[in-house]
Amino acid sequence: MRIRTLRRLLAPSILVLAAACGGDGGRVAPPAPVVPNGKTTVAADRADATLMVRTPTAPYGERSGSTLQLDAAVFNPNGKELEHKKHIDWSSSDDQVVTVDSTGLITAQGVGRAEVYVDHKKGRDVVKVEVIPVPVASVRLAGPDSASVNDTLLYVATPLDSVGEPLSDRAVNWESSAPNFASVNDTGAVVAHRIGDADIVATSEGKSSRIALKVWRALVATVNVQPDAVELPQFRKATLSAIARDRHGNVLDDREVLWTSASSLVASIDASSGKLVARDVGGTVVTATVEGKEGHAAVTVTNPVEARALWVTRFDYTLADRVDFPKIATIFQKAASANFNVVYFQVRTSGDALYFSDIEPCSPRMCGRLGGPRPAQDPLAVALAEAAKYGIEVHAWLNAYTGFISGSTTACNQFIVSTPANWLKAHPEWSVSTKNFTTGVITPQTANCVGTSEYMWVSPGVPQVRTQLATVAADIARRYGPSGLKGIHLDRIRFPSNQVSYDAASQQAFKDATGNFPTSNAQAAWLNFRRGFVNQGVREVFDSIRMVDPRLVLSAAVFPGYQPRAGWSAQWSYTDLFQDPQAWAQGGYLDVEVPMNYPATSTSASWTV
């Protein structure tokens, strides 16, 4: 409080005001002698005073204002103190700012300015009073010093006065030194965004306090395995997934998962990928562990499925220029009576479609000419409907890398421009090609359609060829899966011979990998490289259909002889055709191998393998 002694000229009789703030302090000495003016005059000992309130916005009467005790004395014109206090009255110009009682005790009520009057029958004096809020001396800040990513924290800032008492209703400004790591709003709510450090600062009336916050990686709270119950026939495969979440339910997709099986004899699982293989009939529990938290799935392995499969070729249900739809019904009726439960139904010959496709042109055997008008019915849809009557599985049979039929003038005359375009007609550069290593001449099969047996082929070394095959397979899976299609069956998933392919894309890929172009058909690195093209093609089809439906089965018709054996005369899948079904199965991107075992004839000794 500030007390200033007031000196003024007074009459011979003087009233002197003595003040004590908050009841502390004694009487104030009377003013120095003055020249009498012949009358009694009231005079205060101060011109102004400063008081404080603790809570300016609280209801009136509850603001905890400070007090100031005023006192008065009356002097006659000769300076003698008179006893006239009972004739002194106190009043305030604004009771909302200060009040004053009959003893001269003033109490702060609200922020502002007011005047306190002291009246005597002979005169009046005035004290000017200003009331201010109690100033903030410090800020007490409470909150955690660490958090995990995605946590929301609440900090509390309390402004304090000079003796450590809380001050209500004071504005607090909040700030984060690194809002990218942890941000704070105007209520003190902090959100942890990234791993790192940030200072959370609260400021009130220029006084600040801060807490250093460290943001840690979010902790795993739960792990869920999907699906949480699996039933697989023996020898079948499945892939499980684990979803880790923090305590807020946010998915943590950057955490490593460790997979284990309680009984690997029943079902084994790859520790890092979650790929499950049914080994033996029985039950087990598979566990996914992420940073000490576990999720589980119950696995039941049932007896193996016996597949009694039948190939239905295009020749079985079409004529040269149309589909024999009643024949489709007859085929499935006979298949059921013969106890078959799987049918591989041919729907793609050579870059054409024996079903309703918007990607490849309609087959001449369905539409009369390549890309001709469709019939009223879709052969694959009809086959699925007939199969459903008998509980027979249908798998769509696709010739993989045959470009177009060849070997005769009639066949080659069907190789025409169409909408959509046949892939080899639109891109003759995709054709497989032979190379004369003496002259360096490269000859594509499209240069001799009539003289090429069965089919002109496209090269699996061309990335666009592999992509189109995968796209066609995914399109069939997407459109016919809801109608009951169970899988995709690949035929001609190979090169036609080890004399090909010297197309530009394949040779350039080999040069990019090795630094040189191929030097001979028998070059070991070139043999492996071509085999890799075929492997990649199978993987891309597998991935494309599993993206549509993980339950779909991928099967392939493969040559029965894998690698050469002494004394056996055969065309071998691995060395002669670059077909490696063992790699496909071991790599987990082929579900079923179907060896092409045919009866031996006088001209087909290779099939006796």
N, C-alpha and C positions, 0 to 999 in steps of 0.2 A: 504494500500500500504506500501511497505517496502522500505525505503531509507537508503542507506549506503554510508557514505562519503569515497571516494577513496583517498588514500594517496600513492603517488608514486614519485619517483625522476624524475624531469622534467628539460628541458633546461631552460636557462634564460628567454625565452619568452614562456608563458603558456596560453593555452585556457582552461578555467574552465567551466564545464557544470552545470547549475543550473536547478533544476527540481521542478515542482509543479503538483500533481496528480489532474486531473479533473479541472484545473484552480485555485486550492486553494493553497495558500502558496506563499512566496516571494522569492527573490533571495537567493541563498545559498552563504555564505561567501567564499572567495577564499581560496584555500588550504594554509597550512602553508608554509613559505619560504622554497625553495629548493635550492639545489646547482646548479647553472647554468651550462649547458653543452654547451652553446655557440650557440644554435639554437632554433628556435620556434617549440614547440611540442603541439599537440592537446590532451587534457586529459578530460575525463568525470568524473563527481562527483559521479557516481554510477557504480557498476559492474553488477547489475541485478535489475529487477523489476517484480512485479506480477500484472497482470490485470485480469479482469473477463468479461465473456460474459453471457448474460441472457438466450439466446435461441440458444444453439450451433448448433442445427439441422435445423434452419431456413435458407432460401436462403441467399447466400452471400450478404452482405450489409444490411441485415435486422436482424442482430443478437443482436443488442443493446449492443455493447461492451463499456466498460469503457475507459476513456482517461487518458493520462499522459502528461503534458506539460513539455518539456525539454527546457532549456535555455543554452546559451554559452557566455563566455567572453574570450578575448585573452590577454595574458600577455607577455611582452617582457622578455628577460633573467634576467632583474633586478626586475621582479615582478610587473611592471607597466602594468595596463590594457590598451589594445589597441582597437581601434574601427575598427574591421575588420569583423563584423557579416555578412556583405553582401557577404563575401567570404566563408561563412560556408554552407555546403550542408548536407542534412539529407536523409537517405535511409534505407530501411528494407531488410533483407535477404529473407523474405517470406511474401508477401502481403496477403496471405490467413490467416496468423496468426495475424500480426499487420501491419498497415500502418502508415506512418509518413509524415507530410506535411513540407513545407519549413520553418515553424516557430519552428519545433521540437515537434509539437503536435502528439503524437502517439495514435492510436485508436485500441482497440482489435477487431479482425475480426473473429477469430476462435480458438478453443482449440488447443494448441500446444506450441512449443518453436521457437523463432526467435531471430535475432540480429539486433539491430538498430545502424547504423553507423553515426558518425558525422565526416565530412571531412573538412579540411582546406588545403589551398595550401601547408602548411608546415607540415601537419600531420593528423592522424586519431585516433579516439577512438571508443570503442564499449560498448554498454549496452545490456546485455543478458536479454531477456524478456520471461516470462512464462505466458500463458493465460489459465485460468481455468474457469469452469462454476461457476456461482454464487451459493454458497451452499444453500441447503434447510434448513431453520430455523424452519419451522413448517409445518403441513399438516392440511388443512381445509377439514373436511368430512361432506357431506350433504346427508341425507337420512332419512326415517321414523324410528320411534322407536317402532312401533308395526305393526303386519301383521296378516292375517288369514292363516290357513293351506291352502296350494296350491297356495298362492300368489307368484308372481314374482316381485321383487323390484329392482330398479336401484339406486345404491349409486354412488356419484361423489366425488372423492378425488382431491384436488388442492394443490400441493406443493407451499409454500410461502417462500419469502426471509425474511431477518431480519426486513424489514420495512413493511411486509405484502403484498408485490406485488406478483402476481401469477408468477410461473416459468413454462414455457411450456416444453413439451417433456422430462419430468422426469419420470423414471420408478416408478411404484407403485406396491407394493406387497399386495395382499389381503389375509385375513385369517378370519376364523370363529372359535370362541372358542368352539362351539358345532355343528359341521356339521351335526349331526343326527337330530338336530332341525331346523337349517337353514344353508344352504351351500352357498358359494360365489365362483364365478369363477374369472378369471384374468381380467375381464372387470368391475367388481363391481356389477354384476347381482346376486341377492340373491334370493334363492328359499326357502320358508317356508315349512318344511316337517311335523313337529309334534308340539304339544302344549308344550311350554317350553320357555327357555331363551337362548340367544346366544349373544356374543359380536362380532360385525363386525369391523375388524381392518384394516386400510390402513397404509402402511409404505413406506416412500421414503427417501433414503439416511440416514437411521437410525432414522428418525423422524416419530412418529406414532400419529394416532388419532383413536378413537373408538366411536362407538355408541352401547348402550345396546338395543338389539331388543327383544321384547316380542312377542311370537307367540300365537295367540288365536285360539279357535275352529272356523272352517270355518262357515260363516253365510249363512243361506238359502236365496237364491235369487229368485228362482222360484219353484213352485209346479205344477206338471202335473198329472192329474187323467187319468188312463187308465182302460177301454175305456172312452172317454169323452162324449159319448152318449150311453145310454142303453135303449133298449125296451124289456120289460118283460111282459108276460101274468100274470094276477093276480095269486097270491100264489106262483109264481116261485121265485127262488133265484139266486143270482149272487154274485161274490166277486170282488170288485174293488181294484185297487192298486194305490198308490200315489208315485211318484218319485220326490224327493227333490234334487235340484242342487244348487251348489254355483254359484257365478257370473262368474266363468270360465267354467261352464257347467259340472263340475265334479259331479257325483252322490253321494249324502250323504245318505248312507243306514243305518246309526246308529241313525236316528232321530225318535222320537215318532210322530205318526200321530193321530190327533183327527178328527173323522168323524161325520158329522151332516147332517140331512136332513131338508130341508125347510118345508116339510110336512110329518111327520111320519105317518099320516093317509093314504097317498098315497104309500109311500115306507119308511120303517124304515131301519136303518143301524146301525150295532154294532159300538160303538164309537172307539174301538181299533183295530178291525180286518178288517173292511171294508166289512163285509158280509151284503148283501142287500136283503131285503125281499119285494116283491111286495104285497101291502096290498089292495089297492082299485084303480079302474080305474081313471086315471088322470095323471098329470105331476108334477114333483118336481125337485129341484136342490139339488144335494148332494155336500157337500163341505169338502175338506180335508185341514186341517190347520196344518202347521208345522212351529213352532217358529214365528207365526204371519203372515206368507205368506200363501196364499190360492190358491187352485186349485179346479176346478168345473167340474161336469158332469151332463148333462141333463138326467133325468130318465122319461121314459114314460111307464105307466102301461096300458096294453090293457086288453080286455075281456079275461076271463080264457079260456084255451084250454080244450075242451071236448075230453077226451080220450075214444074212443070206442074200447076196446082192446080184442084181441083174442089170446088164447094160442094154439100154434101148437106144439104138442108133436112129439117125434121121431116116434111114431107108426103111425102118420098120413101120413108120407111121405117116410117111409122105409118098406122094407120086412125084414125077419129074417137075410138076408145076403147081402142086397144091397139097394141102394137108388132108389126110383121110381121118377125120375126127372120130367116126365110129370105131376105127381101128385102135385108137388110143384107149377107149373103154374096154375093148376086147383084150388088149395087152395086159391091163391091170387086173382084169378078172382072171386071166390065166395065170398071172404072176401070183395072185393070192391063192389060187387053187393048188399051185405047185409049192406053196409055203415059203415064197420069197418075202422078205420084209424090208428090203432096200432096193430102190431103182435109181440108176444113174441115167437120167433122161437128157439126151443130147439136144442142146438149144443153140449151139454156136459151132459153125463149120470152119469158116475161114474169114474172119473179119465181117461176118454177116450174122443175122439174127433169125432164129426160128421161134421167136416170141415177140411181143410188142416192145420194141426198143426205139428210143429217140437218139441213141448214140451211134448205132451202126445200122447199115441198110438191111432191109428185109431180104431173106434168102430167096433165090429163085425157086427153091422147092416149096416155099410157102406162098410166094406172091407172083409167081410166073416169070418174073425177071428180077434182077438185082434192084432193090429199092422200089419194087412195084407196090400197088395198093394192097393194104392188109385185108385179110378175110375178116368176117364178122366175129370170129372167136380167136382167142389167144391159146395156142397149143399148150403152153406151160401152165396156164390157168386151168385148162381142162384136165391136164394130167394131175395137178394137185387135187382137184375136186374128185376125180376118180380114185386116186390113192387114198384119200380120206375115208372112203367107204370101207376100205379093207385094213386100215391101220398101217399102210405101207409108207415108209419114209421116201421122199423124193429129194434127190440132190441134182442140181443143174450141172450138166456136163458141158464143159467148154473146151474146144480145141484152142490151145494157148497161142502158138506162134505160127500157125498156118496162115499164109497171106491170102491166097485164093486157090481154088481148084485149078488143075492144069492137066497136061498129058494128052489132050485131044483138042481138035478144032472146036468141037461143040462146047467143051468146058471153057476154053479160052475166049470164045465169042460172048460168054456171059460176063466177062471182065470189062464192065462198062462204067461210065460215069453215072453216079447215083446220088440221091439225097436221102439220108446222110451218106457221105462218101465212104467207100471201102478204104481201109487204112493203107493198103498197098497201092491201090489205084491213085489215091491222093498223094501218096509219098513213096514213089518208086525207089527213092534213095534209102528206104528202110529195108529193102530186099537183102537177103543173105547173098554173099558174093564169093566166088572162088578167085584164086590168084595163081597165075603162072609165074613161079619164082625165077624162071629163066628169062622170060620176056618182060616180066613186070605187069602184064596185062591183067586187069581185074574185070570179071564178068559177073553181073548180077543175074539172078535167076529170071528176072522179068525180061531179059533179053531173049529167052527161049521158052516161052510158056508151053508150047505144044510138046517140046522135047523133054520137059521136066516131069518126072513121075509124080502122080497124085496131086501134089500141092507145090505152089511157089510159097516160100517161107519168108517171114520177116525176122529180123535179127534181134534177139534179146539184149544185144550189146547197145542198142539204141534206147536211151532213157525214155523217149516218148512212147516206144513200143511197150515197155514195162508199165508205164503209167496208164496207157489206154486199157491194157488187160486188167489192171487193178481197178480202174474206174468202172469197166463193164461188170466185173464181179460184184463190186459194191452196189451198183445200180440194181442188179438182179436181186441181191440180198435185201436191199431196202424195199423193193417193190413187191417181192413175192414172199419174204419172210413172214409177214402178217397172215398170209394164206396157207402157211404150213411148210414152206420150203425149209429143209433141214441142213443144207450145206451146198458147197461148190466143189465140183469134181473137175480136176484139170487133166487133160490129155494133151499129147504133143508138147509137153512142157520140157523142151530140149532143143538142141540143134539137130538138123536132119542128118548131119554127118560131121566127121572131123576135118572135112575139106573146106569148111566155111567157118567164120564169116569175115570177109575182108572189106566190109562196108567202112565208110569213112569214120563214123562215130566210134566203132569198136577199135579200129586201129589207132585212132588218136588217143582214146582212153588208155590203151596199152603204152603208147609212147609217153604220155604224161606221167604214167606210173613208173616206167622203167628207163626212159630216155631214148628208146629205140623202137622202130616199127618191128612187127613180127618177121622172123627170118625163115620159118618153115612151119608146115602143119604139125610137125612133131616136136617143136620147141617146147620144153617143159613149162617154162613160165607162161607161154601163150596158151598151153593146154589148161593150166590152172586158172588163168585169167578168164577164159571163155566159160569155164565151169562156174566161176564166180558170178558171171552175168545171169546164168540160169538160177543159181541160188538166190540172188537178189530179187529176181522176178517172182519166185515162190513167196519169199518173205513179204513183198509188197502186196500181193494178193491176200495173204493171211492177215496182215495188218489192216487192210481196207475192209474186209468183211467182219473182222472182230470189232472194228469201230462201230459198225452197224448193229451187230448183235454178238456178244461174246459166246453165245451158245452154239453158233453156227460151226459146222465141221468142215474142215478143208481136207480133201482127199486128192490123190493123184494116181493115175495109171502109169506104172513104171515098168521098164524092161526087167525081166526076171533075173538076168545075169548081171551081177554088180561089177566085179573086176575079173580080168582074164584068169583062167585056171588051165594048167597043162592038160592037153588031151581033149579040151572042149573047143568045139567050133561054134562061135556065136558072135553076135554083135553086142558088145558090152556097154552097159549104160554109162559107167563112170568114164571109161577111156575113149569110147567111140562117139558117144552122144552128149557128153558133158552133163549127164544127169546123175545127181548125187543124193538119192533119197535118204541115205543114212545121215548126211549132214542136215537135211531138212528136219528129220525126226529128232535128232540130238539137239538141234538148235531150238526146238520147241515151236517151229512154225509150220509143221505138217502134223495132222491128226491121224490120218489113215493112209497106208501104202497099199495099193492094189496091184499086185504083179500081173502082167499080161501073159498068162499061161494059156497057150493054144495047143490043140492036138497036133502032133507031128504029121507032116506030109512029105512027099518025095522031094519037094523043093523048099521046105522050110525047116531045115535041120536046126536052125538057131533056136526055134521055139521049144525044142526038147529040153532045154535047160530048165 
